Amino acid sequence: MREYGLYINGEWIKSSTGRSFMTKNPANGETLAFIAQGSKKDVDKAVEASIKALPMWKKFPPPKRGEILLNAAAIM
């Protein structure tokens, strides 16, 4: 079974809780994957990473930032 961590600061990490939750296909009840269950500590790490990334992100022109966000949305 596939297990997913948290994607923070450009890398996949384990949750600080060490816990995960199961996702199921609503059509047939089949288990799809286990997803890391984050905590406040993990959110703080993600916010810190985003603050550090902001100066570089701001250098991209708005159309390029939009393109990157649309690609990310398509992947999700």
N, C-alpha and C positions, 0 to 999 in steps of 0.2 A: 504494500500500500504506500502510496506517495505521501511524504510528509514535508510540509513547507514551514520554514522559519519566518523571521521578520527581516524585511529588506530595509536596512538602515545604513546610511552613509556609504552606499554603493556596494554593500556586501550582505549576504544572507547570514543572520546570526540566530542563535537560540534565544528563546524568551527567558527573561530573568526569573520567571516563575517556574520554568521547566515543564509547564503544562501545555496541553494542546486540546483542541476540540475537533470533533468529527463533522465533516460535511457530507450530506447525502444528496443523491439525485432525487428531486421531488417526484419525478415521473415513476420511478420504480423502487425507491427506497435504498438503492445500492450505495454503499459507502464510496465516496469519491476520493477523499484525502483527509489527512489530519493537518490542522492549521495551528501554528504556535499561538498561544494565548498570552498576549502582551500585558504589561502592567504599567503603572504610572512611571516607574523607572525607565521602561522601554520607550514610553512616549517622550519622556524628558530627553533621552538619547536622540530620538528622531528630531525633536525640536532643535536641539543643539546642533545637529548635523545640518539642518535646513538654514539655521542662522549663519553658519560658516559658509554654506554654499551660495548665499544670497549675493555677495559681491560679484561672483563670477556669472551667476544667472542674469544679473542686471545688465551685463555686457552684451548679451544676445539681443538683437532687435526684436521688437514685439512679434512680427510675423514668424520669426524662427521659433520663439518661445511657444507660440500657438501651435506650430507644426509639431513640436516635441510633445506638447500636451495632448494633441489629437492622436498621435501615434501611441502614446501611453494608454489613452482611453481605449483605443482599438485593441490593444493587447489584453486589457482587462476584460 
